[in-house]
Amino acid sequence: MDLSQTLLHLEQSLLMQSTRCNAEEVSHLLADDFIEFGASGMIWSKAQVVEQLPQDIFTPRTISRFTTKRLSECTVLVTYHCHSAASNSLRSSIWRKQDEQWQMIFHQGTISSMA
């Protein structure tokens, strides 16, 4: 699996109900210094995301137009369009590889009218 496929798989796993309901798995995917700027305008820490995700009502989402851009040897920016029945959003994440493990350190969602 190449880098783009690996990171797409990790992003998709964070959209899956089975992952979102598993605090241990979410905690494994997010770095301790993780921060998110949500589409809602809220700012979330790792602890807040790990606590909140299992309580959220699950909404199936799909990813399109997935791209990667290497920022350094161990960090990669990913961008994509995220689609659900209720809304569309533009998403960006920064992933960092440390000790042979990829973890998300930043995520931002922006509501979009684009399909």
N, C-alpha and C positions, 0 to 999 in steps of 0.2 A: 504494500500500500504506500503510495507516495504521500508527501507532506500535505498537499491539498485534500486528498481523500481522507487522511487521518484527521485533520481538523474539521472537515465537513462531518465526519462520523461523530466527533466529540460535540459539535454544535447540535447535531440532530439528537444526540442522546439527552442533551439538556432540555429538549422540547418534548421528550417522551414522558408519559404519565408515570411509568414505572421508575424512572430516574427522579422525577420531580417529587415523588412521594417518599423517596429514600434519602434521608438527611445525610447518612454516611457517604453515599455515592456522590451527592451534590458537593459535600465538603471535600471529597477527594478531587473533584474537578475544578474547584475554585481555590485560588491561592489565598493565603492568610491575609494578604494586603489587597485583595479584590475590592473593587468599587464599581457600582453600576449607576449610570444616569438613565433612569427608566423613561419609557415613552409617556408615562403619566406625569413626568416632571420630578418624581421622587429620586432621592439619592439613597442607594442601598449599600451596606457593607456585607461582607461574607456572612457574618452571624445573622444579620437580618434576613438575607435571602434563604439561608438554610432553615431558619425558623418559619418563614412565611410560605415558601413553596408548597409544603404539604397541605396547607390550609386553603390554597387557591383552588378555585373551581377550574378543572382541567379544560383547556380549549385546544383541540387538535390544530397543529400548525405545519406548514410546509415551507421549504427553503427553495429559492431560485436565485439565479445570477450570483452564485457564490464565487468569490475571488479571494486570493491570498496575495500578500505583499510582505516579503521578508524585511524586517526592520533592523535586525542584527542576526548574529549566528544563532541566538537562542530565543528571539522574539519574532512573532509574526502577527500582522494585522489581517483580519478577515472581515470582509463586508458581504452583505447579502440582503435580499428582499425576503421578508417573512410574511406569510399569508395565513389568515384564518377566515372563517365564515363571517366574522364580525368586523375585521379590520386588516389593513396592510401596514407594514412598517419597514423602515430601512434599519438595518442592524449593523453594528461594528463591534468587534471584539479584538482584544490583544491577548495572545497566548504566549506563555513563556515556558521553555523547556528547562527543567532543573532536575538533576539526578535521574535522567532518562524518562521523565514524566512531564507531559504537557499539562499546564494548568492555566485557566483563564485569570488574567489580572485586571481586565477592564472590559466593560460591556456598555453599549449605549443603544437605545431604541428610540426611533423617531417616527411618529405616526405619519403615514404617507397616503396620498390618494391614488398613487400609482399601483396598478395591478400587476 
